[in-house]
């Protein structure tokens, strides 16, 4: 299905306000990332997987909440080439799967169900045919296949791939929302400086010898140089920053002194709320908060999953009493200084063994 046009929602909202009524808010299901321990347990299981099928099952358990299917088989299409995931891809596949789960879990199910998306295709060595050439790309929206394609080989660059997961879905969203990913959004265009004009589109930036602008926040109103290549890339780049935790923090800082960027951010949030009203400022604050921090990926092949994650081991008091008696006896026999050293060593070893290995320091 396709979304109602954004201006339709805004028009109805204004009409209701004039009439003295307010539109009822649509109920938003809880985004999985709100239950961070569950997401961490899922990614821990993926990191411990020993087969491609185990990883696939883990990712599918998340996608079931979105009524989406996962496939690791390359789709056959004249527009691109790729390779299916094979057992030798397991380490790379696991790394990509963890990132995908953590990022996709930020979406409420209603957000992706509102489009016609049906399939997530995680594959390898994706190349898109563009103007007679083959361009290696990290991901692509394929609305006519009702699929999002992601190339796992780009997962070595974590920050980039996290951004791409959202950037490319923004293209899918735009194509569904407006009926064309290259739709000219007059309201968006009006937010740009009067003298500004976009380049030849994102595809030209993959061509050899291109003159596309690079870097981050190169000019007022644009999060990256790539955003200046076309309106569709400008919107997708901003969207990518909105949904990656590090990107959202940076975006908020830039918006303090960049009025154009602040207006674009406010406009895109308005578009999102027209689809799912509860995806408001509070929602964005929560998915990027310390409590619902998504970028806490466990180290590959080093995660220890507790038998009862999130539960403390009950203390019946007897072990503590025995330890106290032993310490007193050691003080009497060996002297206090030696015992203190031994106790500190034991304490350090216990703390080391009990600290969950999947925790990382905040960025």
N, C-alpha and C positions, 0 to 999 in steps of 0.2 A: 504494500500500500504506500501511498505518498502522504507526506505531511500536508496539513492545511498551510496555506501561505502565511508567512509571518505577519503580514499586514492585516490579514483577516482576524487573527487573534487579538492584535492590538486594537483594531476597529471595534470588535465586540466588547473588549474591556472598557474602552472609552464610552461606548453606548450604554453599557450597564451602569457606569459611574454617573453619567448624566441622568439616568433614570432613577438613581438612588439605590441601585442594587450592586452587588459585587458578584463576580463569577466564582462558583465553587471551585476550590482547589482540588486537583486530581490527587488521589492517594499515591504516594511514592513508596514502593517497596524498599526495604533496607538494603543499601548497597553492601555487598559482601565485605568490603574493606572496613565497615563499621564493626565487624566482628573480627578484628585483626588476629586474635589468637587462632581462629579457625583457618584464616588465610595462611598464617605462618606454619601451621601444622600441615596444610596441604603442600606448601612449597618444600617443607622439610621432607615429606614423603617423596616428592618428585626428585629431590636431590639424592635420595637413597635408592631410587629406581635402578634396576639392573637391565631392563629391556625397554625398547621403544614403546611397546604396548603398555607398560606400566606408566610411562610418562603420559602417553595419550589418554589413558584412563583418568589420570589425575587432572589434566586440563579439562577433559570432558565433564568431570564432576562439577567444575565451576560453570561451564557453559550450559549445563542442564538448567541452571537457574535463569538463563536468558533464552531458553528454547532454541539454542544454536547447536550446530553439529561441528565437530572437528574432523578434518581429514588431513592426512600427511602424504597423500598421493597427489602427484602433480596433475592438475586438470589439463585436458587437451584443448587447446584453443589457438587460433591462427594469430592472435595478438601477442603471444608470448611463448617462451620456452622455460622449462624448469626441470628439476629432478625431485623425485619422491625421496622421503627420508628413509634411510637404510640403517641397519644396526651400527655401522661404523660412524654414523652421525650422532650417536647417543650423547657424548659429552656436550656437544654444541646444542643439541635439541633440549637437553635438560636446562642449560643456561637460558635459552630463549623461553622455554616453558615457564620458568620461574618469573622472569620479567613480565611475560604476558599476563600471567595470573595476577600478579601484584598490580599491574596497571589497569587491566580490564575490570578488576574487582571494584574499582572506584565508581563505575557506572551503576546507576539503579537499573534494574531490568527493563523498566518502561522506556528508558532512553534508547536502547537498541531495538526493542520490540516495535517502536514507532516507525522504524524503517522496514524495508523488505529483506533485510539481511537474514540469511539462513545458515551460512557456512563460514567457518574460519579455516583457512588453508595454510598450514605451516609446511613450507617446502624448502628446497635448497637450490642455489644457483639460478635464481629467477632473472630473466632477461626480457625486457619489453621491446617490441619492435616499433621504432619511431622514425618516420621519414626515411625508410629504407635501411636503417641501421638497427643494431641490437644494443640496448642500453641496460647495463646491470643496475638493478634498483633494489632497495631494501624491502619495499612493500608496494601494494597497489590496491585501489578499490575497483572491484569488478561488479558494478551494479547489475549489468545484464546477466551475470552469472549468480547474482545474489550472494556474492562471496567477498571476503577480505583476504588478500594474500600477503603473507609475511615470510621473508627469506631468513631462515635461522642463521645463515652464515654471517650476518651483520651483528649478531648478539655479542661479539667480542667488544664492541663499543657500547657500553651499557647506557650512558647518558643519551647517546644518539638514538639507540633503538627504542628506549622508553618514549622519547619524543615522537619517533616515527609511528609507533603503535597508535597514538592519538591523531597525529597529523594526517595520516592516510584515512583514518576513519572519518575525519572531518570532511574529506572529499566525498566519501560515501554519503555522509549526512547531507551535504549540500546538494548532491545530485538527486537525492530522494526528496529533499525539502522543496527545491526550486524546479526539479525536473531536468536540470542541466548543471553540471559541475562548473561550467563557464558562464553561468547566468550573471548578467550585469546587475549588480546590486547598487542602485542609484543612491540609496541612503549611505551605504558604506563609502562609495566614491566621494560623496560630499564631505566626508570626514577628512579626506586627504588635503594637503596644501593645494591651493589653486593651480600652481605651476607644475604639479607633479603628474607624471604619466608612467604607467607600468611598462615593463619590458615585453619581450616576446613570449612569455610563458615559462613555466618551470622546465618544460622539455628542452628548451634551448640551453639551459644551464648545464646539461649533460653533454653538450656538443663540444668537441675539441676546439680550443681557441675562443671560447665564449667570453663575453665581456660582462657577465652577471656580477652584480655587487656581492661581496662576501662579508663575513664578520657578523657580530651581534650588535643590535641597536645602532646601526650605522647612521641613522637619520631619524628625526622626530616622527613618530607614528609607525615605526617598523621595528619588529623584534629582531629581524635578521636581514642581511642583504638579499637572501633568497626570497624574502617576502616582497621585495620590490619588483620581482620578475612578472608577476601577474596577480590580479585580484584574488583568484582562487588560491594561490600560494600564500598571499598575505593573510587571508582568513584562516587557512589551515595552520600556518605557523603560529599565529596567535592562539588558536585552539590548542595546539600542542603545548604551548607554555601554560595555558590555563589548567591543564590536567596533569602535568608532571609537577611533582612537589617542589623540586628545586627551581623549575621554570616559573611556577606561580609566585614564589617568593621574589624572584628577580623581576617579574612583571610588575608586582606591587611597588617595588622600589622605583622602577622607571616611571610608572604612572604618576608618582608624586610630583615629578617635574616635567612630564611630557603630556600635555593636555590632549594632543591628538590620540596618543596611545590609550590614555585613560578613557576617552570617548569611544574608541573602538572596543575596548574591553567591556564597557557598560552596554554597548549595543549588542555585542555577541551574547552577553549574559541575558539580555532581554529576549533574544531569539530563542535561547535555550529554555527560558522560563515559559515561553509561549507553548512549548511542547510538554515540558514537565515543570509545572509551577514551583515545586518544592526544591528544584535545583537552583537555589538562591544563594546569596552570599554566605548564609549559615552553612549550607551544604558544602560550598567550596572551602570554607574555613575548616570544616570537620574532616574532609577527606585529606587535607594537607596538615592536619594537626599532629601533635606528638602522640596522641592516643591512636589515631588512625593513620599513622605514617606508613605509606606503602613501600617506600624504598628501604626495606630492611631485609634484603635478599640474603638467605643463608649461604655460607660458603659451600661450593660444590663438593660433594662426597665427604663432608666433615660434620654434618648435622647429626646430633643425637636427639632422637625424639623420645621424651619421657613417656613412661607407661600411662601416666595420668597428667597430661599437660595442663598447666594452670592450677594444679592442686598441690598443696603443701603436705608433706608427710607428717602425720600426727605424732606428737611427742607424748609418751606415756609417763615420762618423769624418771623411770628406772635407769635407762642408759645414762642420763645426766648425773644421777647420784653415784653410779659406779665410776664414771669418769672423775668425779670430784674426789672420791676416796683414793683412786689410783694416783692422782696428782699430789694429794697430801702425803701419801706414802713415799713418792719419789722425792718430794722436797725434804722429807726427813732423812732419806738415805743418801741422796746425791747433792743436795744443796739447791738453793732457790735459783741461782743464775742459770745453771745447766737446764733445770726444768723449764724455765721461762723460754729458753731457746728452743727446746724440744716442742713445747706447746705451740709456739709461733709457727714452727715448721709444719706441725700437724694441721693447724688452723688453715695455713696457706694451701696445703694439699687438698683439704676438704672443700675449701672455697673454689679451688680450681676445677675440681671434678664436678661440683654442683652448678657451676655457671653455665647456662645454656650456650652452646657454641654457635647458635644461629643469631645471636645478638651482635649488632655492629654499632660502632660509635656513630652518633648523628653526624650528618654531613655539615 
